[in-house]
Amino acid sequence: MNKVEEYINKEKLISKMEYELITEFIKLRKNANLTQQDIADQSKVIRTTIARIENGMNSPQIKTMLQILEPLGYTLKIEKIKK
């Protein structure tokens, strides 16, 4: 595999992980019967930021993800990548 293919594969993996993180957040929020505005009010992150993250328009900052996960009782964790 050449360097370009390696780079593309790494970018795809990172995009997949980000998508899975956001999808899991949306599931948690909906299962808790909370709206984006509810999370915004509890986390002090503006609703449009949450909407942009959920719609894939913005890549979430770690601090922002921690803030919006906290009202749900969750946090981020470093985990070994399974290959």
SVG drawing of the C-alpha trace seen along z (x, -y; Angstrom):
<svg xmlns="http://www.w3.org/2000/svg" viewBox="-39 -29 43 35">
<polyline fill="none" stroke="black" stroke-width="0.4" points="0.0,0.0 1.4,-3.4 1.4,-6.5 -1.6,-8.0 -3.7,-4.9 -2.5,-4.8 -3.5,-8.4 -7.0,-7.8 -7.5,-4.7 -6.6,-6.6 -9.0,-9.5 -11.8,-7.0 -11.2,-5.3 -11.2,-8.7 -14.4,-9.7 -16.0,-6.4 -15.1,-6.8 -16.4,-10.4 -19.7,-9.3 -20.1,-6.5 -19.5,-8.9 -22.1,-11.4 -24.6,-8.6 -24.2,-7.2 -24.7,-10.7 -27.9,-11.2 -29.2,-7.8 -28.4,-8.7 -30.1,-12.1 -33.2,-10.6 -33.4,-7.7 -33.3,-10.2 -36.2,-12.1 -34.1,-15.3 -34.2,-17.8 -31.2,-19.6 -32.4,-22.6 -32.6,-20.6 -29.0,-19.5 -28.0,-23.1 -29.7,-24.5 -28.0,-21.9 -24.6,-21.9 -24.3,-25.7 -23.5,-24.8 -25.6,-26.7 -28.3,-24.6 -27.0,-25.5 -23.6,-24.0 -25.3,-20.8 -27.4,-20.7 -24.3,-21.3 -22.5,-18.4 -25.5,-16.1 -25.8,-17.0 -22.2,-16.4 -21.6,-20.0 -19.1,-20.6 -16.5,-18.2 -17.0,-18.3 -14.2,-19.6 -13.4,-17.4 -14.4,-20.0 -17.8,-20.5 -18.4,-16.7 -17.6,-16.4 -20.0,-19.3 -22.9,-17.8 -22.4,-14.3 -22.3,-15.3 -26.1,-16.0 -26.6,-12.5 -24.3,-11.0 -21.6,-10.1 -18.0,-11.0 -15.4,-10.2 -12.9,-7.3 -9.7,-6.4 -10.1,-2.9 -7.7,-0.7 -8.7,-0.5 -9.7,3.0 -8.1,3.9"/>
</svg>
